[in-house]
Amino acid sequence: MMEGNTQKPPQKAEYEFPPFMEEYVKTDFLKQCIKGEVLYDLSCGKCHNLKIKKKTVIPDFTTEQLQGYDMRLANTEHQNNLNGTQVTTEELGYIISFLTYKKKSGIPATGDNLPH
């Protein structure tokens, strides 16, 4: 009997999980972060990423900025900037997990890379 595809998708980002987080929890959050990275690239990166020395950098969002995104989706201007792509609450959760646990770039999310 042939088993399903168990190959893991390529992981581009590195993640920093709290040292006290249990391994089984880290495994679950890693899956969420990988999904969130794909969704971020598709729905968010065009407006939020920065180009620094020809390298794409994902800025570091604060906890307060990430919590505000639940309300941002209700904002018509922000939805228009998503170019017709609808981000569900579940997908937003994956994106927030990705942005929370990705290794920090040292570049804060401020100014032009934040929605108005």
Sequence and secondary structure as in RCSB ss.txt:
>XXXX:A:sequence
MMEGNTQKPPQKAEYEFPPFMEEYVKTDFLKQCIKGEVLYDLSCGKCHNLKIKKKTVIPDFTTEQLQGYDMRLAN
TEHQNNLNGTQVTTEELGYIISFLTYKKKSGIPATGDNLPH
>XXXX:A:secstr
            S B   TTS HHHHHHHHHHHHHHHHHHHHHTHHHH EEETTEEE  B  HHHHHTHHHHTT 
HHHHHHTTT    HHHHHHHHHHHHHB   S B  GGGS  
